[in-house]
Amino acid sequence: MNRVIKINREEWNKLLIQLSDSGERIYAPVRKNGSFDYEQVARDNADGIVYNEAKPSSPLKIFFLPLRLNVTSGGRQSGRTVVVGAPACDIEGLKLLDAMYIDEKYIDETYVSRRENTIIIGAACHKTSDSCHCTAYGLNPWPGEGCDISMSRAGEDILLESLSVKGEAFMTEISGITGTEEAASGDILLIEKLRAAAAKEVAKRNNGLPGTAETGKLTAAAAPEFWKKHSSKCVSCGACSAICPTCTCFLLIDRPGFEKIKQQDTCQYPAFERVAGGEDPLKELSVRFHNRYMCKYVWKPERFHVLACTGCGRCSDGCIAGIDKNRVIREMV
């Protein structure tokens, strides 16, 4: 492991509040009404921060690609944002977003400014959910490359491992506060055991689920009748795309004063591909449904050479029709 420091959870919460009070944007997953999602840390919610559970309701992409953004004014970000508790599946998803929005020919400056000014503190998943399947796609339920710091809670202590230059600078910045010390070998051994147990749990639950390459072949070969069957319950609400770590389709809406509003779109909406002449290649619901699987497992991996599905399972969790993506895939095998 890289450098690891330990800080008491109470002191860590105080630090987050202090940074927030000083004007920095500090976000962490906070539990409310049986679920948890990112909130800006404040004195009245710091005790509710959730550590090492999979996964916040919203994906990490919301900090870089908001659902709605005025790109002609106010889109760029200045000052530091710290996101605490991002799961590994979401961090992996940033590889695709970076490939798309930091392309050397077509750089999205608003996206770049947000990426450059954000410190991502990833959290190992010590507790997973039934829909988690990251290990089926060759990933681990703990963060590595792609974030700045890896965080694990061990009892009443928070362990922080530096993973980037930005992460090391942040850890150096906080090293002098009360209750901070270098982690002992026993602390590191404990979090390694917690990580291994979580990986084993996810792998056991998803034993037999094909990897991304095999899923891509199955998806491309499945007959139209298969997609008609499984899309029959879909209501085209687009929830699966809205909460996916890698879905990024958007509209640019013109407003008076030469303003442009970038708003998230999804291939699951009717008329997503309808053109001015009235033609619509994705008019049929089953074709739209199939299109999303092709995008995830065939087209984007071929184009960008990274995963377009990272196994978070949010699409299954959020589907109001109860469509389970993994059940659909298993039926193709």
C-alpha positions as CSV (number, residue, x, y, z in Angstrom):
1,M,0.0,0.0,0.0
2,N,1.0,3.7,-0.4
3,R,1.2,6.0,2.6
4,V,-1.7,5.5,5.0
5,I,-2.7,7.7,7.9
6,K,-5.3,7.2,10.6
7,I,-7.7,9.7,12.1
8,N,-10.4,9.3,14.7
9,R,-13.9,9.5,13.1
10,E,-15.0,12.3,15.4
11,E,-12.0,14.4,14.5
12,W,-12.5,13.6,10.8
13,N,-16.0,14.9,10.9
14,K,-14.8,18.0,12.6
15,L,-12.3,18.5,9.8
16,L,-14.9,18.2,7.1
17,I,-17.2,20.7,8.9
18,Q,-14.2,23.1,9.3
19,L,-13.4,22.9,5.6
20,S,-17.1,23.4,4.7
21,D,-17.3,26.4,7.1
22,S,-14.3,27.9,5.4
23,G,-16.1,28.0,2.1
24,E,-15.0,24.8,0.4
25,R,-17.5,22.5,-1.2
26,I,-17.4,19.2,0.8
27,Y,-19.8,16.4,-0.1
28,A,-20.4,13.0,1.5
29,P,-23.1,10.4,1.4
30,V,-25.6,11.0,4.3
31,R,-28.2,8.6,5.4
32,K,-31.8,9.7,5.5
33,N,-35.1,7.8,5.5
34,G,-33.5,4.4,4.9
35,S,-31.2,5.4,2.0
36,F,-28.2,7.6,1.5
37,D,-27.0,10.1,-1.0
38,Y,-24.5,13.0,-1.4
39,E,-25.1,16.1,0.6
40,Q,-23.0,19.1,1.3
41,V,-21.4,18.5,4.7
42,A,-22.6,20.8,7.5
43,R,-22.8,20.7,11.3
44,D,-26.3,19.2,11.3
45,N,-25.6,16.2,9.1
46,A,-21.9,15.2,9.6
47,D,-23.0,12.5,12.2
48,G,-25.1,10.9,9.4
49,I,-22.2,10.3,7.0
50,V,-22.2,6.8,5.7
51,Y,-18.8,5.0,5.4
52,N,-17.9,2.0,3.3
53,E,-21.4,0.9,2.2
54,A,-22.4,0.4,-1.4
55,K,-23.6,2.8,-2.8
56,P,-24.9,6.4,-2.8
57,S,-28.2,6.8,-4.7
58,S,-26.6,9.2,-7.2
59,P,-23.5,8.4,-9.3
60,L,-20.3,10.3,-9.0
61,K,-20.8,11.8,-12.5
62,I,-23.3,14.4,-11.1
63,F,-20.3,16.4,-9.9
64,F,-18.9,16.7,-13.4
65,L,-22.0,16.3,-15.6
66,P,-25.0,17.8,-13.8
67,L,-28.4,16.9,-15.0
68,R,-28.8,20.5,-16.2
69,L,-26.1,23.0,-16.8
70,N,-25.8,26.4,-18.4
71,V,-22.6,26.0,-20.4
72,T,-22.4,29.6,-21.6
73,S,-22.3,31.1,-18.2
74,G,-21.3,29.6,-14.8
75,G,-20.4,26.2,-16.1
76,R,-16.7,26.3,-15.2
77,Q,-15.8,25.6,-11.6
78,S,-13.2,27.4,-9.5
79,G,-12.2,26.6,-5.9
80,R,-11.9,23.2,-4.5
81,T,-14.5,20.5,-4.2
82,V,-13.9,17.4,-2.0
83,V,-16.2,14.4,-2.7
84,V,-16.0,11.9,0.2
85,G,-17.1,8.2,-0.1
86,A,-17.2,7.6,-3.9
87,P,-17.5,3.8,-4.6
88,A,-15.0,2.1,-6.9
89,C,-17.6,1.4,-9.6
90,D,-18.3,5.1,-10.0
91,I,-14.6,6.0,-10.0
92,E,-14.0,3.4,-12.8
93,G,-16.8,5.0,-14.7
94,L,-14.8,8.3,-14.8
95,K,-12.4,6.6,-17.2
96,L,-15.1,6.5,-19.9
97,L,-16.2,10.1,-19.1
98,D,-12.6,11.3,-19.3
99,A,-12.1,9.6,-22.6
100,M,-15.2,11.3,-24.0
101,Y,-14.9,14.8,-22.5
102,I,-11.1,15.3,-22.4
103,D,-10.6,14.0,-26.0
104,E,-7.7,15.9,-27.5
105,K,-9.9,17.1,-30.4
106,Y,-13.0,17.9,-28.5
107,I,-12.2,19.1,-25.0
108,D,-15.2,20.0,-22.8
109,E,-13.8,22.9,-20.7
110,T,-16.5,22.9,-18.1
111,Y,-16.0,19.2,-17.5
112,V,-12.2,19.6,-17.3
113,S,-12.5,22.5,-14.8
114,R,-14.6,20.4,-12.5
115,R,-12.3,17.4,-12.7
116,E,-9.2,19.5,-12.0
117,N,-10.7,21.2,-9.0
118,T,-12.2,18.1,-7.4
119,I,-10.5,15.8,-4.9
120,I,-12.1,12.4,-4.9
121,I,-11.9,10.4,-1.7
122,G,-13.0,6.9,-2.7
123,A,-14.4,4.4,-0.2
124,A,-13.9,0.7,-0.1
125,C,-17.2,-1.2,0.0
126,H,-17.1,-3.3,3.2
127,K,-20.9,-3.8,2.9
128,T,-22.3,-4.5,-0.6
129,S,-25.8,-4.7,-2.0
130,D,-27.6,-7.5,-3.9
131,S,-27.3,-5.7,-7.2
132,C,-23.5,-5.2,-6.9
133,H,-21.5,-7.1,-9.6
134,C,-18.3,-5.3,-10.1
135,T,-16.2,-8.4,-9.7
136,A,-17.9,-10.0,-12.7
137,Y,-16.2,-7.3,-14.8
138,G,-12.8,-7.7,-13.4
139,L,-13.1,-4.9,-10.8
140,N,-12.6,-4.8,-7.1
141,P,-15.1,-3.3,-4.5
142,W,-12.4,-0.8,-3.3
143,P,-10.9,2.2,-5.1
144,G,-7.5,2.3,-6.8
145,E,-6.3,4.2,-9.8
146,G,-8.7,7.0,-10.7
147,C,-9.2,8.6,-7.3
148,D,-7.0,10.7,-5.1
149,I,-7.4,9.0,-1.7
150,S,-8.8,5.6,-0.7
151,M,-10.8,5.7,2.6
152,S,-11.8,2.9,4.9
153,R,-13.4,3.0,8.3
154,A,-12.0,0.6,10.9
155,G,-14.0,0.8,14.1
156,E,-13.9,4.5,15.2
157,D,-11.0,5.3,13.0
158,I,-10.8,6.5,9.4
159,L,-7.8,5.3,7.4
160,L,-6.7,7.3,4.4
161,E,-4.4,6.0,1.7
162,S,-2.9,8.5,-0.8
163,L,-3.3,7.5,-4.5
164,S,-2.3,10.6,-6.4
165,V,-0.3,13.8,-6.1
166,K,-3.5,15.7,-5.2
167,G,-4.3,13.1,-2.6
168,E,-0.9,13.2,-1.0
169,A,-1.1,17.0,-0.9
170,F,-4.4,16.9,0.9
171,M,-3.2,14.3,3.4
172,T,-0.1,16.5,4.1
173,E,-2.4,19.4,4.7
174,I,-4.4,17.6,7.4
175,S,-1.5,15.6,8.9
176,G,-1.0,18.1,11.7
177,I,-4.5,18.1,13.1
178,T,-5.4,16.4,16.4
179,G,-5.8,12.7,16.3
180,T,-3.9,12.1,13.1
181,E,-1.1,9.5,13.0
182,E,0.5,7.0,10.6
183,A,-1.5,3.8,10.4
184,A,0.0,0.7,12.0
185,S,0.4,-2.6,10.2
186,G,-2.5,-4.1,12.2
187,D,-4.8,-1.3,10.9
188,I,-3.8,-2.0,7.3
189,L,-4.2,-5.8,7.8
190,L,-7.8,-5.2,9.0
191,I,-8.9,-3.1,6.0
192,E,-7.3,-5.7,3.7
193,K,-9.4,-8.4,5.4
194,L,-12.6,-6.3,5.1
195,R,-11.9,-5.7,1.4
196,A,-11.2,-9.3,0.7
197,A,-14.5,-10.3,2.4
198,A,-16.5,-7.9,0.4
199,A,-14.9,-9.1,-2.9
200,K,-15.7,-12.7,-2.0
201,E,-19.3,-11.8,-1.2
202,V,-19.9,-10.0,-4.5
203,A,-18.1,-12.8,-6.5
204,K,-20.2,-15.5,-4.8
205,R,-23.4,-13.7,-5.5
206,N,-22.6,-13.2,-9.1
207,N,-21.0,-16.5,-9.9
208,G,-21.7,-17.4,-13.5
209,L,-22.5,-13.9,-14.7
210,P,-20.5,-13.5,-17.9
211,G,-17.9,-10.8,-18.3
212,T,-18.2,-7.7,-20.5
213,A,-16.7,-9.2,-23.6
214,E,-19.0,-12.3,-23.5
215,T,-22.0,-10.1,-22.7
216,G,-21.2,-8.0,-25.7
217,K,-21.3,-11.1,-28.0
218,L,-24.5,-12.3,-26.4
219,T,-26.1,-8.9,-26.7
220,A,-25.3,-8.5,-30.4
221,A,-26.5,-12.0,-31.2
222,A,-29.8,-12.0,-29.3
223,A,-32.9,-12.1,-31.5
224,P,-35.5,-9.3,-31.7
225,E,-38.1,-11.4,-29.9
226,F,-35.8,-11.6,-26.9
227,W,-35.7,-7.8,-26.6
228,K,-39.5,-7.5,-27.2
229,K,-40.0,-9.9,-24.3
230,H,-37.8,-8.1,-21.8
231,S,-38.7,-4.6,-22.8
232,S,-42.5,-5.3,-22.4
233,K,-42.5,-3.9,-18.9
234,C,-40.3,-0.8,-19.6
235,V,-42.0,2.5,-19.3
236,S,-39.2,4.6,-20.9
237,C,-38.7,6.7,-17.8
238,G,-35.0,6.9,-18.3
239,A,-34.1,6.2,-14.6
240,C,-31.6,3.6,-15.6
241,S,-29.6,6.2,-17.6
242,A,-30.0,9.0,-15.1
243,I,-28.3,7.0,-12.3
244,C,-25.8,5.2,-14.4
245,P,-22.2,6.2,-13.8
246,T,-21.3,6.2,-17.5
247,C,-24.5,7.3,-19.4
248,T,-23.8,10.8,-20.8
249,C,-26.1,11.6,-23.7
250,F,-27.4,15.2,-23.6
251,L,-29.4,17.8,-25.4
252,L,-28.2,21.4,-26.0
253,I,-31.2,23.7,-25.6
254,D,-31.0,27.3,-27.0
255,R,-32.3,30.1,-24.8
256,P,-32.6,33.9,-25.4
257,G,-29.3,35.8,-25.1
258,F,-27.3,33.1,-26.9
259,E,-27.4,30.9,-23.9
260,K,-27.1,27.1,-24.2
261,I,-28.4,24.6,-21.6
262,K,-26.9,21.2,-21.5
263,Q,-29.5,18.7,-20.3
264,Q,-29.1,15.0,-19.8
265,D,-30.9,12.9,-22.3
266,T,-31.3,9.1,-22.7
267,C,-31.8,6.6,-25.5
268,Q,-34.8,5.2,-23.5
269,Y,-36.9,8.3,-24.1
270,P,-39.4,8.1,-27.1
271,A,-38.1,10.4,-30.0
272,F,-34.5,10.2,-28.7
273,E,-33.3,9.7,-32.3
274,R,-36.2,11.3,-34.2
275,V,-34.9,13.8,-36.8
276,A,-36.6,16.8,-38.5
277,G,-37.9,14.6,-41.4
278,G,-39.7,12.4,-38.9
279,E,-37.5,9.3,-39.2
280,D,-36.7,7.6,-35.9
281,P,-34.4,4.5,-35.9
282,L,-35.3,3.9,-32.2
283,K,-39.1,4.4,-32.5
284,E,-39.9,0.9,-31.2
285,L,-39.5,0.4,-27.5
286,S,-37.7,-3.0,-27.9
287,V,-35.2,-1.4,-30.2
288,R,-34.5,1.4,-27.7
289,F,-34.1,-1.2,-25.0
290,H,-31.7,-3.3,-27.1
291,N,-29.8,-0.1,-28.0
292,R,-28.8,0.6,-24.4
293,Y,-27.3,-2.9,-24.0
294,M,-25.4,-2.5,-27.2
295,C,-24.1,0.9,-26.1
296,K,-22.9,-0.5,-22.8
297,Y,-21.3,-3.8,-23.9
298,V,-20.4,-3.3,-27.6
299,W,-20.2,0.2,-29.0
300,K,-18.6,2.2,-26.2
301,P,-16.0,-0.5,-25.2
302,E,-15.0,-0.8,-28.9
303,R,-14.7,3.0,-29.3
304,F,-13.0,4.0,-26.1
305,H,-11.4,0.7,-24.9
306,V,-12.8,1.1,-21.3
307,L,-15.8,-0.4,-19.5
308,A,-19.1,1.3,-20.1
309,C,-20.8,-0.8,-17.4
310,T,-18.9,-1.0,-14.1
311,G,-21.3,-3.3,-12.2
312,C,-22.9,-0.8,-9.8
313,G,-26.4,-2.3,-10.3
314,R,-28.2,1.0,-10.0
315,C,-30.1,0.5,-13.2
316,S,-31.7,-2.6,-11.6
317,D,-32.2,-0.8,-8.2
318,G,-33.9,2.2,-9.8
319,C,-36.1,0.5,-12.4
320,I,-39.7,1.2,-11.5
321,A,-40.8,-1.8,-13.7
322,G,-38.5,-4.1,-11.8
323,I,-36.3,-5.1,-14.7
324,D,-33.1,-6.7,-13.5
325,K,-30.3,-6.3,-16.0
326,N,-28.3,-9.3,-14.7
327,R,-31.4,-11.5,-15.0
328,V,-31.7,-10.4,-18.6
329,I,-28.1,-11.1,-19.3
330,R,-28.2,-14.5,-17.6
331,E,-31.1,-15.5,-19.8
332,M,-29.0,-14.9,-22.9
333,V,-26.3,-17.3,-21.7
